[in-house]
Amino acid sequence: MIPEFPHKAPKNYSYSFEKHNTRLIRIDLICHRQFDYNLGASTKTVWGFYSPKRREYYAPVNYKTVGSKVDIDNTRPWTAMQVKQTPLEAAFN
């Protein structure tokens, strides 16, 4: 568990924290709804990565690849990937 992780998991979801390599923790978002295609097992997706030494968060490129450093205040409970908005979209947020 990461003590300073600010997000609360959405309804029917939880987070798991696993060692990705010697310097990073992978944060997964686990969905607890049942789906027919996987015999009712939970599904998971990578939320992002965390460096305990640097206390920095990183967006995922995919499940194994670490992307760019992100400001935790600009992330959402669903993902650390940054949303690229047009100026018009940003005006409505």
C-alpha positions in Angstrom: 0.0 0.0 0.0 1.2 3.5 -0.7 0.4 5.7 2.3 0.0 8.9 0.3 -2.1 7.5 -2.6 -5.0 10.0 -2.7 -7.6 8.2 -4.7 -10.5 6.2 -3.4 -11.4 3.2 -5.7 -14.7 3.6 -7.6 -17.7 1.5 -6.7 -17.1 -2.2 -7.4 -13.3 -1.6 -7.9 -10.2 -1.8 -5.7 -6.5 -1.1 -6.1 -3.6 -3.5 -5.7 0.0 -2.6 -5.3 2.7 -4.9 -6.6 6.4 -4.7 -7.1 7.1 -4.0 -10.8 10.8 -4.0 -10.6 13.5 -2.9 -8.0 12.5 0.7 -8.1 8.8 0.9 -9.0 5.5 -0.3 -7.7 2.7 -1.0 -10.2 -0.8 0.1 -9.2 -3.6 -2.0 -10.7 -7.3 -1.1 -10.7 -9.3 -4.3 -10.2 -12.9 -4.6 -11.3 -15.0 -7.0 -9.2 -18.0 -7.2 -11.5 -18.4 -10.6 -13.1 -18.0 -11.1 -16.9 -18.9 -14.2 -18.9 -15.8 -14.2 -21.0 -13.5 -15.0 -18.1 -15.8 -17.3 -16.0 -16.6 -14.5 -13.5 -13.1 -13.7 -12.4 -12.1 -10.2 -11.5 -10.4 -8.2 -14.3 -7.6 -5.7 -13.8 -5.9 -2.9 -15.6 -2.8 -0.9 -14.8 -3.6 2.4 -13.1 0.0 3.6 -13.2 3.4 3.3 -11.5 4.9 4.7 -8.3 8.5 5.3 -7.3 8.8 5.1 -3.5 12.3 6.5 -3.5 11.4 9.6 -5.6 7.8 9.7 -4.4 6.7 10.2 -8.0 3.9 8.8 -10.1 4.1 7.7 -13.7 1.4 7.1 -16.4 1.4 3.7 -18.0 2.1 3.0 -21.7 0.9 -0.5 -21.2 0.9 -3.1 -18.4 4.7 -3.5 -18.5 6.0 -0.2 -19.8 6.3 3.0 -17.7 5.4 6.3 -19.3 5.8 9.9 -18.4 5.9 11.4 -14.9 2.6 12.8 -13.9 1.3 15.2 -11.2 -0.9 13.1 -8.9 -3.3 16.1 -8.7 -3.9 15.7 -12.5 -4.9 12.0 -12.3 -8.2 10.3 -11.8 -9.3 7.3 -9.8 -9.5 5.3 -13.1 -6.1 6.0 -14.5 -2.9 8.0 -14.3 -2.9 8.6 -18.1 -3.4 12.3 -18.9 -6.4 13.4 -20.8 -5.5 15.7 -23.8 -8.4 18.1 -24.1 -9.1 20.7 -26.7 -9.6 24.3 -25.4 -13.3 23.9 -25.9 -13.4 20.6 -23.8 -11.3 22.2 -21.1 -13.8 25.1 -20.8 -16.5 22.7 -19.8 -14.5 21.1 -16.9 
